[in-house]
Amino acid sequence: MKAIRMSEPGGPEVLVLEEVPDPQPGAGEVVVALRAAALNRRDVFVRKGVAKVPLPLTPGSDGAGIVHAVGDGVTGVAEGDEVIILPSLAWGDDQRAPGPGFRILGGPDQGTYAEQIVIPAANVYPKPGRLSWHEAAALPLAGLTAWRALFSRARVQPGETVLVIGIGGGVATFALHLAKAAGCKVVVTSSSDDKLAKAAALGADAGVNYATAGDDWPAAVKEANGGGVDVVIDSVGSTWAGSVDSCAPGGRVVVFGGTGGAKVEMMVRPVTLGQVGVLGTTMGSPAEFAQLLAAVDAQSWVPVIDSVRPLADAAAAHEREEAGLHFGKLVLECS
Ligand SMILES: NC(=O)c1ccc[n+]([C@@H]2O[C@H](COP(=O)([O-])OP(=O)(O)OC[C@H]3O[C@@H](n4cnc5c(N)ncnc54)[C@H](OP(=O)(O)O)[C@@H]3O)[C@@H](O)[C@H]2O)c1
């Protein structure tokens, strides 16, 4: 089979299409013939060596496809099943946090930028019937992260206002869809007026261009919203202080990313005086993935696809993701 391989960290050119042996299922495993894979910001961090993983590696956490082979002892999954892949491995039994063995497909484990992948049978779920292959492949990592951030961590309620930082991002677009479906008002920020217009078309109630607003963007958020927000979904990291400043008293800021940098310096007083909760989160558990898939079945939104490319063009997709030109998810066609 063919797969995108990287044998050293570096620019997009380290992503090379190679012929590799077909994977074989061990006990409890299945081989999925992937129809599509999707990018996450994590893939850029892995490719650049910011996230340290053993090499050589097939990158990619997201995918959907058809079960091609089934290992010994597998029940409930059969050849020919159309499936979507849960990218988190060994979450453990504690819903509060992943256990010590927690891992993600696409580093250290071999990922989805391939024609086939071998994974535990427990990591495949029926593909949501109303999603296309591209949409299904786009959902898992970013959709699950947005789900856990909103519902398990922030515990958003209908009627609350949710601020989503950097709406062009993959997780951000899922947060917009899921918060609107939950009956929330949603305010978004972006560096691009074009992306703000796209978010409005998807249902965003207000938008602020953080590039033109500059350091005063939290004041612009409050003006656009008519007051502070209840919940902030912050994937950027360097924005934590502004996210706290955007809150109404007692607001909650959910954090899971460091696109803007891994280190934050901020004042203590706005957190204490404002009674603001800062809540860490990460992708999510199998139980939360099942909840997400049930919500997708019951709701009518579809994942936002920025663009679709053949697997061989993974490097071009990485260039677009790294430059932040995208709105939503970048998809690779695997077969
Ligand atoms: N811990 C976890 O389990 C977990 C899971 C998923 C994601 N993450 C992290 O979450 C982050 C987002 O992931 P993703 O895949 O959604 O990334 P992505 O699709 O690459 O999104 C990046 C977006 O961030 C926005 N952004 C960048 N700098 C900004 C700034 N200074 N202020 C406001 N917005 C800014 C931009 O939005 P505009 O284009 O609209 O300006 C950009 O499009 C990454 O850091 C990722 O590693 C962590």
The ligand as an SDF file (V2000), in Angstrom:
LIG
                    3D

 48 52  0  0  0  0  0  0  0  0999 V2000
   -4.9220   19.0170   23.8030 N   0  0  0  0  0  0  0  0  0  0  0  0
   -5.6140   18.4270   22.8450 C   0  0  0  0  0  0  0  0  0  0  0  0
   -6.0740   17.2880   22.9500 O   0  0  0  0  0  0  0  0  0  0  0  0
   -5.8750   19.1840   21.5850 C   0  0  0  0  0  0  0  0  0  0  0  0
   -6.8180   18.7150   20.6860 C   0  0  0  0  0  0  0  0  0  0  0  0
   -7.0790   19.4520   19.5470 C   0  0  0  0  0  0  0  0  0  0  0  0
   -6.3730   20.6050   19.3020 C   0  0  0  0  0  0  0  0  0  0  0  0
   -5.4330   21.0250   20.1830 N   0  0  0  0  0  0  0  0  0  0  0  0
   -4.6910   22.2580   19.9470 C   0  0  0  0  0  0  0  0  0  0  0  0
   -5.6420   23.2790   19.6730 O   0  0  0  0  0  0  0  0  0  0  0  0
   -5.0960   24.1810   18.7240 C   0  0  0  0  0  0  0  0  0  0  0  0
   -6.0390   24.2880   17.5390 C   0  0  0  0  0  0  0  0  0  0  0  0
   -6.0240   23.0660   16.8120 O   0  0  0  0  0  0  0  0  0  0  0  0
   -6.6870   23.0160   15.3660 P   0  0  0  0  0  0  0  0  0  0  0  0
   -6.3220   21.7180   14.7620 O   0  0  0  0  0  0  0  0  0  0  0  0
   -8.0950   23.4430   15.4340 O   0  0  0  0  0  0  0  0  0  0  0  0
   -5.7970   24.1590   14.6600 O   0  0  0  0  0  0  0  0  0  0  0  0
   -5.9590   24.9540   13.3210 P   0  0  0  0  0  0  0  0  0  0  0  0
   -7.0550   24.3630   12.4890 O   0  0  0  0  0  0  0  0  0  0  0  0
   -4.6110   25.0390   12.7240 O   0  0  0  0  0  0  0  0  0  0  0  0
   -6.4330   26.4110   13.8080 O   0  0  0  0  0  0  0  0  0  0  0  0
   -5.5510   27.4460   13.9660 C   0  0  0  0  0  0  0  0  0  0  0  0
   -6.3650   28.7280   14.1000 C   0  0  0  0  0  0  0  0  0  0  0  0
   -5.9650   29.3720   15.2950 O   0  0  0  0  0  0  0  0  0  0  0  0
   -6.3140   30.7310   15.1690 C   0  0  0  0  0  0  0  0  0  0  0  0
   -5.2770   31.5560   15.7940 N   0  0  0  0  0  0  0  0  0  0  0  0
   -3.9450   31.4650   15.6490 C   0  0  0  0  0  0  0  0  0  0  0  0
   -3.3420   32.4610   16.3560 N   0  0  0  0  0  0  0  0  0  0  0  0
   -4.3320   33.1790   16.9440 C   0  0  0  0  0  0  0  0  0  0  0  0
   -4.3680   34.3060   17.7980 C   0  0  0  0  0  0  0  0  0  0  0  0
   -3.2620   34.9330   18.1930 N   0  0  0  0  0  0  0  0  0  0  0  0
   -5.5640   34.7460   18.2430 N   0  0  0  0  0  0  0  0  0  0  0  0
   -6.7150   34.1290   17.8750 C   0  0  0  0  0  0  0  0  0  0  0  0
   -6.7480   33.0420   17.0580 N   0  0  0  0  0  0  0  0  0  0  0  0
   -5.5650   32.5960   16.5990 C   0  0  0  0  0  0  0  0  0  0  0  0
   -6.4190   31.0610   13.6790 C   0  0  0  0  0  0  0  0  0  0  0  0
   -7.7660   31.4670   13.4330 O   0  0  0  0  0  0  0  0  0  0  0  0
   -8.1400   32.5260   12.2920 P   0  0  0  0  0  0  0  0  0  0  0  0
   -7.6160   31.9140   11.0280 O   0  0  0  0  0  0  0  0  0  0  0  0
   -9.6190   32.6120   12.3450 O   0  0  0  0  0  0  0  0  0  0  0  0
   -7.4710   33.8180   12.6400 O   0  0  0  0  0  0  0  0  0  0  0  0
   -6.0740   29.7300   13.0130 C   0  0  0  0  0  0  0  0  0  0  0  0
   -6.8110   29.4690   11.8620 O   0  0  0  0  0  0  0  0  0  0  0  0
   -3.6960   23.6630   18.3840 C   0  0  0  0  0  0  0  0  0  0  0  0
   -2.7500   24.3190   19.2120 O   0  0  0  0  0  0  0  0  0  0  0  0
   -3.7890   22.2050   18.7380 C   0  0  0  0  0  0  0  0  0  0  0  0
   -2.5480   21.6250   19.0170 O   0  0  0  0  0  0  0  0  0  0  0  0
   -5.1670   20.3420   21.3270 C   0  0  0  0  0  0  0  0  0  0  0  0
  1  2  1  0
  2  3  2  0
  2  4  1  0
  4  5  1  0
  4 48  2  0
  5  6  2  0
  6  7  1  0
  7  8  2  0
  8  9  1  0
  8 48  1  0
  9 10  1  0
  9 46  1  0
 10 11  1  0
 11 12  1  0
 11 44  1  0
 12 13  1  0
 13 14  1  0
 14 15  2  0
 14 16  1  0
 14 17  1  0
 17 18  1  0
 18 19  2  0
 18 20  1  0
 18 21  1  0
 21 22  1  0
 22 23  1  0
 23 24  1  0
 23 42  1  0
 24 25  1  0
 25 26  1  0
 25 36  1  0
 26 27  1  0
 26 35  1  0
 27 28  2  0
 28 29  1  0
 29 30  1  0
 29 35  2  0
 30 31  1  0
 30 32  2  0
 32 33  1  0
 33 34  2  0
 34 35  1  0
 36 37  1  0
 36 42  1  0
 37 38  1  0
 38 39  2  0
 38 40  1  0
 38 41  1  0
 42 43  1  0
 44 45  1  0
 44 46  1  0
 46 47  1  0
M  CHG  2   8   1  16  -1
M  END
$$$$
